[in-house]
């Protein structure tokens, strides 16, 4: 699971659209779903679009995995943060992913613990 979670974070950081789309297709089941308080999408195109939108909103930020990947059966949860490279996180949360039988991600349920205030 650690490798899968690391590749998941890498996909959120991938700036090249073609490479990002390839990473999404490799990581998520064809009918995979991503849902958090701000998004609810399914399929590779929807997931890729959400990642692209987050990158557009925070162009110079990077996602970082926080310590403590926890997994059992076909479920994994992990914390992450988003902020400028080498700087303090502006956004933080955790995701819970359900893994499909083929080893790709079926569903991700994201939670936001820290968000910027306007």
Beta strands, then each sheet from edge to edge (+ up, - down):
strand 1: 28-36
strand 2: 39-42
strand 3: 61-65
strand 4: 70-72
strand 5: 75-84
strand 6: 89-99
strand 7: 105-114
sheet 1: 2+ 1- 7- 6+ 5- 3+
sheet 2: 2+ 1- 7- 6+ 5- 4+
end
